[in-house]
Amino acid sequence: MKFRNENDNLKAQVKSLQVIIFGLFLVCGMLGVGWDRAKKITPLHIPPDLRAGALVKPNDAKPVHVYAFALTLIQILNHWQSDGSVDYGLAIDSVKPYLTPRFYAQLQDDLKQRIINPIDGAGTSVDELTGRVRSIQPIPGQAYEDQRVTVHGNGTWTVNLDLHIDEEVKGMNVKAINVRYPVRVVTYDVDTNANPWGLALDGFAPPGPRRIAERPGGGQAAHLGQVPDQRFQEPSP
């Protein structure tokens, strides 16, 4: 009788251990799934200055984050290291996940028209890109300020970027101008693996890119290009 009770106790302990092991496997599996999902669907925008603390919420982009996003994308699109006819297209494709389909199509059309651009729509065709090198950077002293980002609500913003453009062809400087880009940014939570920002450029806000004076406060020159749904092009200085 003593041995029978001892055997029953051992069987009960084995069953208890089996239940515990199964429960641990189940918990580990749930934690793994949760961890995998968390890294895909929880983008956090951290403020640049945390000295006073901050309340951070998922998918809550602040104006400073939207400004940094727009500046980074515009600089990538306008960095042609050796040949604009090749580099411009590569730049457009490299940031495709960060562009709305409409703006991506507009940039592709802009690329095609810049390679073969009839003067006044009827004259000799001019290739604007082959052999052209371009760089773009913020104008010194024109960094981020709250008034540079207009919040429209419903996940839309307009960012005013004041940038300096330099262009060279065969080592000769052909353009050095300051331009204000009013960039439209929208919430774009489509593929968090390809676009962890959850934002996208959606084109240029009216009146479009404009040349600005060399010195801040000196007024603006004439409108550089077209409204957001059309192609834009900066004139020579």
C-alpha positions in Angstrom: 0.0 0.0 0.0 2.9 2.3 0.8 4.5 1.7 -2.5 1.2 2.2 -4.4 0.7 5.7 -2.8 4.3 6.7 -3.6 3.8 5.7 -7.2 0.6 7.7 -7.4 2.4 10.7 -6.0 5.2 10.5 -8.5 2.7 10.3 -11.4 0.9 13.4 -10.1 4.2 15.3 -9.8 5.1 14.3 -13.4 1.7 15.5 -14.7 2.1 18.8 -12.8 5.5 19.4 -14.3 4.2 18.6 -17.8 1.4 21.2 -17.3 4.0 23.8 -16.1 6.3 23.1 -19.0 3.4 23.4 -21.5 2.4 26.7 -19.9 5.9 28.1 -20.1 6.1 27.1 -23.8 2.8 28.9 -24.4 3.9 32.0 -22.6 7.2 32.1 -24.5 5.4 31.8 -27.8 3.0 34.7 -26.9 5.9 36.9 -25.8 7.7 36.1 -29.1 4.7 37.1 -31.2 4.1 40.2 -29.1 7.8 41.3 -29.5 7.6 40.7 -33.2 4.4 42.7 -33.6 5.6 45.5 -31.3 8.7 46.3 -33.4 6.4 46.6 -36.5 3.5 48.7 -35.2 4.8 50.9 -32.5 6.8 53.9 -33.9 7.9 56.3 -31.2 9.0 59.9 -32.0 11.5 61.0 -29.3 11.8 64.8 -28.7 15.4 66.1 -29.3 15.5 67.9 -26.0 14.6 65.7 -23.0 16.0 67.9 -20.2 12.4 68.7 -19.1 11.1 65.2 -19.7 8.5 64.3 -22.3 5.3 62.2 -22.6 5.9 60.0 -25.7 2.9 58.4 -27.4 3.0 55.9 -30.4 2.5 57.5 -33.8 2.6 61.0 -32.4 4.9 63.0 -34.7 5.8 66.5 -33.4 6.5 69.4 -35.7 10.3 69.0 -35.2 10.1 65.4 -36.3 8.0 66.3 -39.4 10.6 69.0 -40.2 13.5 66.6 -39.9 11.7 64.1 -42.0 11.0 66.5 -44.9 14.5 68.0 -44.8 16.1 64.6 -45.0 14.0 63.5 -47.9 14.4 66.7 -49.9 18.2 66.5 -49.4 18.3 62.9 -50.7 16.2 63.8 -53.8 18.5 66.7 -54.6 21.9 65.0 -54.1 23.3 64.1 -57.5 26.9 63.0 -56.8 28.2 62.5 -60.3 25.4 62.6 -63.0 21.9 63.9 -62.5 20.5 61.8 -65.4 21.4 58.7 -63.3 21.5 59.9 -59.7 18.1 61.7 -59.8 16.2 58.5 -60.7 18.2 56.4 -58.2 17.3 59.0 -55.5 13.6 58.9 -56.3 13.5 55.1 -56.2 15.6 55.0 -53.0 12.9 57.0 -51.1 9.9 55.5 -52.7 8.4 54.1 -49.5 8.5 57.7 -48.1 6.5 59.2 -51.0 2.8 59.0 -51.7 2.1 57.3 -55.0 0.9 60.6 -56.5 4.2 62.4 -55.6 6.3 59.5 -56.7 4.6 59.7 -60.2 5.1 63.5 -60.3 8.8 63.1 -59.6 9.1 60.3 -62.3 7.5 62.7 -64.8 9.8 65.5 -63.7 12.8 63.2 -64.3 11.7 62.4 -67.9 11.0 66.0 -68.8 14.3 67.3 -67.4 16.2 64.8 -69.6 14.5 66.1 -72.7 13.2 69.6 -72.2 12.1 71.6 -75.3 12.7 75.3 -74.8 9.3 77.1 -74.7 7.7 73.7 -75.7 8.8 74.1 -79.3 12.6 74.9 -79.6 15.7 72.8 -79.4 15.6 70.0 -76.8 17.9 70.6 -73.8 19.2 67.9 -71.5 19.1 69.4 -68.0 20.6 66.4 -66.1 23.4 64.7 -67.9 26.7 65.5 -66.3 25.1 67.8 -63.7 26.1 67.6 -60.1 23.8 69.0 -57.4 23.9 69.4 -53.6 21.4 71.1 -51.3 21.7 72.1 -47.7 20.0 74.4 -45.2 20.9 78.0 -45.4 23.0 79.0 -42.4 20.9 80.6 -39.7 17.7 79.2 -41.1 17.4 76.1 -39.0 14.2 74.6 -37.4 11.7 77.0 -35.8 8.2 76.3 -34.8 6.7 78.6 -37.4 8.3 76.6 -40.2 5.8 73.8 -39.7 2.1 74.4 -40.1 -0.1 71.8 -38.5 -3.4 71.3 -40.5 -4.7 68.4 -38.4 -5.8 64.9 -39.5 -2.2 63.9 -40.0 -1.1 66.7 -42.5 1.5 69.3 -42.2 3.2 72.0 -44.4 7.0 72.4 -43.9 8.8 75.5 -45.2 12.4 74.5 -45.9 14.9 77.3 -46.8 17.7 75.6 -48.7 20.8 76.6 -50.7 21.3 74.8 -54.0 24.7 74.4 -55.7 25.0 72.9 -59.2 28.1 72.1 -61.4 28.6 70.8 -64.9 32.1 69.6 -65.8 33.5 71.3 -62.7 31.9 74.7 -63.5 29.4 76.2 -61.1 26.2 76.9 -63.0 23.8 77.6 -60.2 24.0 78.9 -56.6 20.6 80.0 -55.3 18.5 80.0 -52.2 15.1 78.3 -52.5 12.1 78.0 -50.2 10.4 74.6 -50.5 6.9 74.4 -49.0 6.6 70.6 -48.6 3.4 68.8 -47.8 3.8 65.9 -45.3 1.1 63.4 -44.5 0.6 60.4 -42.2 1.4 57.3 -44.2 1.2 54.1 -42.2 1.3 51.6 -45.0 4.4 49.5 -44.6 6.2 50.0 -41.3 9.0 47.6 -42.3 9.9 49.8 -45.3 8.8 53.1 -43.7 9.2 53.2 -39.9 8.5 56.9 -39.8 4.8 56.5 -40.7 5.1 59.7 -42.7 5.4 60.5 -46.4 6.0 63.5 -48.7 2.9 64.4 -50.7 4.2 67.1 -53.0 4.7 70.9 -52.7 2.1 73.2 -51.2 1.0 76.3 -53.1 2.6 78.4 -54.4 5.4 75.9 -54.9 9.2 76.3 -54.6 10.3 80.0 -54.7 13.7 81.6 -55.0 14.4 83.7 -51.9 16.9 86.6 -51.3 20.5 85.8 -50.4 20.0 87.6 -47.1 17.1 86.6 -44.8 14.4 89.2 -44.7 15.3 90.6 -48.1 12.1 89.5 -49.8 11.3 86.8 -52.3 12.0 86.5 -56.0 9.4 85.4 -58.5 7.7 82.0 -58.2 10.1 79.2 -59.3 7.8 76.7 -60.7 4.4 75.1 -60.7 1.7 74.3 -58.2 2.1 70.9 -56.4 0.4 68.8 -59.1 2.7 70.0 -61.8 6.4 69.9 -62.5 8.7 72.5 -61.0 12.0 73.8 -62.1 14.4 76.4 -60.7 15.7 79.0 -63.1 19.4 79.8 -63.5 20.6 82.6 -61.1 
